[in-house]
Amino acid sequence: MRCVGCVSEIASGARFCPNCGAPIVAALAPSCIVYLFGDQFAGLDKPLTPGEKLPCGDAKVQKRELAQEMLRAAFAHLEKEGSISLTIGQKKTLIFKSDAVFVTLKRCEATAGGIEAGIIEAVTGDAKKDSVDEVVGRLIGEERIDPWGAVIEQAKEHLLSLGYFAEEGRSGLGKLIPGRTLTPRCDRIATLRGHVPAVQALLRDLNSRDSALNRRLGEDIKNGITSRYQTRDIEADE
């Protein structure tokens, strides 16, 4: 087993990582840590910007930055654990070429689920089709009004499967509203705060190893999300 933060080998039955000291939580994805403690990774919400209220407490952060940092942590983790490699190459379009980060699959199983597992599934193995922006587009799937929220929802689903959220039925008139209610189990989530320094170190390490790649990765993640943004068709409304 490996630590989800620093990916050091951990002996079976250990309660803390011997390298970074983070508590051991089986199958927890670093992207989920970024989501749960988003005020440590993204700026606080500002007027006129989409915000995301964190599951426990009153903090509200910038949704777009949060989703992008969740994906950056996922890619950084997968690279460090040896599931993928990230390299800058040339992406061709009909008119010109531009720099882009490409993903190469090195092994098919990720040690964490959630977004990290989704990235592995979204890599085709065709070098020309596996730029980060295209992988992110496939991860999100169909065009959406809020693709940033779709990224966050994937983390919520993973946390639900691990028992950090509970799914509750709606009562009264709430039953008429489509969807469902996910309630965070804040007592359990609080035990995960010890992972924050390890995930922060993971992101710093990526930047210190290759700042150009880290910068380009951030741009490609942003482009990949916005490529799934569904703009309102004004003509269709007329």
C-alpha positions in Angstrom: 0.0 0.0 0.0 1.1 3.6 -0.7 0.4 6.9 1.0 -2.0 9.0 -1.1 0.1 12.1 -0.4 3.8 11.3 -0.8 3.2 7.8 -2.3 5.7 6.2 0.1 5.4 2.4 0.7 3.4 1.7 3.9 3.5 -1.5 5.9 0.2 -3.4 6.3 -1.6 -2.3 9.4 0.2 1.1 9.8 -1.8 4.0 11.0 0.5 6.8 9.8 2.8 7.2 6.9 6.4 6.8 8.0 7.6 9.4 5.6 5.1 12.4 5.8 3.2 11.4 8.9 -0.2 11.6 7.3 -2.9 9.2 8.7 -3.6 6.2 6.6 -7.0 6.1 4.8 -7.5 3.3 2.3 -8.4 4.2 -1.2 -8.7 8.0 -0.6 -7.9 10.1 -3.6 -5.8 13.3 -3.1 -8.3 15.2 -5.2 -10.9 14.5 -2.5 -8.6 16.1 0.1 -8.4 19.2 -2.1 -12.2 19.3 -2.2 -12.8 18.7 1.5 -10.3 21.3 2.6 -10.6 23.6 -0.4 -9.7 26.8 1.5 -6.2 25.4 1.8 -5.9 25.1 -2.0 -8.2 27.6 -3.7 -9.1 31.3 -3.0 -12.1 32.3 -1.1 -15.2 33.1 -3.1 -15.5 36.7 -4.4 -18.5 38.7 -5.5 -19.8 37.8 -9.0 -17.8 34.5 -9.2 -19.2 31.0 -8.9 -18.6 29.7 -5.4 -18.5 26.3 -3.8 -19.4 25.9 -0.1 -17.1 23.4 1.5 -19.0 20.4 3.1 -18.0 21.2 6.7 -17.9 24.7 8.1 -18.9 28.0 6.5 -16.0 28.5 4.1 -16.9 29.2 0.5 -14.2 29.0 -2.2 -14.0 29.8 -5.9 -15.5 26.8 -7.6 -13.5 27.0 -10.9 -10.2 27.2 -9.1 -11.2 24.4 -6.7 -12.1 22.0 -9.6 -8.9 22.9 -11.4 -6.7 22.2 -8.3 -8.5 19.0 -7.7 -7.5 17.8 -11.2 -4.0 19.1 -10.8 -3.6 17.1 -7.6 -5.0 14.0 -9.3 -2.6 14.2 -12.2 0.4 14.9 -9.9 -0.5 11.9 -7.7 -0.9 9.5 -10.7 2.5 10.7 -12.1 4.3 10.3 -8.7 2.9 6.9 -8.0 4.0 5.7 -11.5 0.6 5.2 -13.1 1.2 7.9 -15.8 3.9 10.1 -17.2 3.4 13.8 -18.2 5.4 15.4 -20.9 5.2 18.6 -22.9 4.8 18.1 -26.7 3.3 19.8 -29.7 -0.4 19.6 -30.4 -1.5 20.0 -34.0 -4.6 21.8 -35.2 -5.8 22.5 -38.7 -4.0 25.9 -38.6 -1.0 25.8 -36.2 0.8 23.9 -33.5 0.9 24.7 -29.8 2.5 23.3 -26.7 0.4 20.9 -24.6 0.9 18.3 -21.9 0.4 14.7 -22.9 -0.5 11.7 -20.8 1.2 8.3 -21.2 -0.3 5.4 -19.4 2.3 3.3 -17.6 0.0 1.0 -15.6 -3.7 0.6 -15.7 -4.6 0.6 -12.0 -4.6 3.6 -9.8 -4.1 3.2 -6.0 -7.0 5.7 -5.4 -10.4 5.9 -6.8 -12.5 8.9 -7.7 -11.2 11.4 -10.2 -7.8 9.6 -10.3 -9.4 6.4 -11.4 -11.5 8.4 -13.9 -8.3 9.9 -15.5 -6.9 6.4 -16.0 -10.0 5.3 -17.7 -10.0 8.4 -19.9 -6.5 7.8 -21.3 -6.9 6.1 -24.7 -3.3 5.0 -25.3 -3.3 7.0 -28.6 -0.6 9.6 -28.0 -2.2 12.1 -30.4 -5.5 11.9 -28.5 -4.2 11.9 -24.9 -3.4 15.6 -24.3 -4.5 16.7 -20.9 -7.3 18.9 -22.1 -8.8 16.0 -24.1 -8.4 13.6 -21.2 -10.2 16.0 -18.9 -12.9 16.5 -21.5 -13.5 12.8 -21.7 -13.5 12.5 -17.9 -16.3 15.1 -17.7 -18.2 13.6 -20.6 -21.1 15.4 -22.2 -21.3 19.2 -22.4 -22.7 20.8 -19.2 -23.8 24.1 -17.9 -21.4 23.6 -15.0 -18.5 21.3 -15.9 -16.6 22.5 -12.9 -19.4 21.2 -10.7 -19.3 17.9 -12.5 -15.6 17.5 -11.4 -16.6 18.2 -7.8 -19.5 15.7 -8.1 -17.1 12.9 -9.0 -15.2 13.6 -5.7 -18.5 13.5 -3.8 -19.4 10.2 -5.3 -16.1 8.7 -4.2 -16.5 10.1 -0.7 -20.0 8.7 -0.6 -18.7 5.3 -1.5 -16.1 5.5 1.4 -18.7 6.6 4.0 -17.6 10.3 4.3 -21.0 11.4 3.0 -24.4 9.9 3.7 -27.3 9.8 1.2 -30.6 10.9 2.7 -34.1 10.8 1.3 -36.1 14.0 1.0 -39.2 14.5 2.9 -42.4 16.5 2.4 -42.4 18.8 -0.7 -38.7 18.1 -1.1 -39.7 14.8 -2.7 -40.9 16.7 -5.7 -37.5 18.1 -6.4 -35.3 15.9 -8.6 -31.9 14.8 -7.3 -30.8 13.7 -3.9 -29.3 15.0 -0.7 -25.7 14.1 0.3 -24.9 15.0 3.9 -21.2 15.2 4.9 -20.2 13.2 8.0 -18.1 16.0 9.5 -16.8 13.9 12.4 -15.2 11.5 9.9 -14.0 14.2 7.5 -12.2 16.0 10.4 -9.9 13.0 10.7 -8.6 13.6 7.2 -7.1 17.0 7.8 -3.8 15.4 8.5 -3.5 14.6 4.7 -3.5 18.3 3.8 0.2 19.0 4.2 1.1 15.9 2.1 -1.1 16.9 -0.8 0.2 20.5 -0.6 3.8 19.1 -0.7 2.7 16.9 -3.7 1.7 20.0 -5.7 4.8 22.0 -4.6 7.0 19.1 -5.7 5.5 19.0 -9.2 6.2 22.8 -9.6 9.7 22.5 -8.3 10.6 19.6 -10.5 9.3 21.2 -13.7 7.6 24.6 -13.4 7.0 24.9 -17.1 5.1 21.6 -17.2 3.2 22.6 -14.0 2.2 25.9 -15.6 1.1 24.2 -18.9 -0.7 21.5 -17.0 -2.8 24.1 -15.2 -3.7 25.8 -18.5 -4.6 22.5 -20.2 -6.8 21.5 -17.2 -8.6 24.8 -17.5 -9.0 24.4 -21.3 -10.3 20.8 -20.8 -13.0 21.9 -18.4 -14.1 24.8 -20.5 -14.3 22.6 -23.6 -17.2 20.8 -21.9 -19.0 24.1 -21.0 -22.4 24.3 -22.7 -23.1 27.8 -23.7 -26.7 28.9 -24.0 -28.0 28.7 -27.5 -29.7 32.2 -27.9 -31.1 31.4 -31.3 -32.9 28.3 -30.0 -34.7 30.5 -27.4 -36.0 33.0 -30.0 
